[in-house]
């Protein structure tokens, strides 16, 4: 079973480009992780302040390893979060 992560971000108005750059950086870094199966970010076609990140990891530990990386701490926890109005993260297990 793989672990799927669905993250929804609501960005503060005017900070969309800043967050796009963070996401581009995180996409490149995360896709190199051995436990990452898929990482794709999307932006709403109706509201440019809404982002959806879809991620898959080999298991829950791989996701925890991702969250423990220095770049996750640097780009997400120490930087991006301050430019968000809301952040929701939900995890799912695949049904094999």
N, C-alpha and C positions, 0 to 999 in steps of 0.2 A: 504494500500500500504506500502511496505517495501522500505527502501533505501539500494541500493547496492553500494558498493565502490570497484573500481578496482584501485589498486596502483601498479605502475611499478617502480622498483628501479634498477638502474645501479650502482653497487658497484665498488669502486676503486679497482684495481687489488691488490691482496694480503690481502684484508679485508673481504673476503667471510666468514670465520669462525667467525669472530667478529660479523658480521651481522646476521649469523645464530643463534648465542646465544641470541642476542637482540630479534630476531623474536620468538624464543622459549619462552622467558620470556613474551613477549607481548601476545603471543597466550594464555598462561595459564591465564594471568590477564584479558584479554579482554573477553574470553569465560565465565567468571564469571559475567560480567556486565548484569544487568537485561534487557537492551535494545538490547543486541547483540543476533542475531539469528544464525550467522555463521561466522567463522573466520578461514581461511585456507591460509597458505603461500605455495608457490611453488618456485622451483628453475629450471631454464632452463636446459634442457638436452643437449643443444648445446653450452651454454655459462654460466659457473658457476658464472659469475658476474651479471647475470640478475635474478631478483626475481619478482614474481607476487603475490600480496596479494589480496585475494578475501574476502570481508566482507559483511555481511548483518545486518542491524539494523531495529528495529521496525518502525522507522521514522527518519526524519532529526534531530530532537532534540536529539534522542539517540546517533546519530553520533557526534553531537556537544558536548554532555556530555562526550563521549569517548575521544574526542580531548582535553577536559578540565581536564582530570584526571591528577593527579600528576605523575603517571607512564608514561603516554604518553609524557608529557613534559620532564621528566627525561631521558627516554630511546630513544625517537625519536628526539624531538626537540633539547635537550641539548647534545645528544650523537651520535646517529646513522647518522644523517644528515651530519656530518663532514666526514663520510667515504663513502659518495655517490657521484658519478659523475653526476647523474641525478635522478630526482624523479618526477613522473607524477601521479596525483590523479584525477580520474574521478568518478562522482556519477551518479547513475541511479535510477529511480523509477520503481518498478515492475509493470507489467500490470496484473491486477487481473480480 
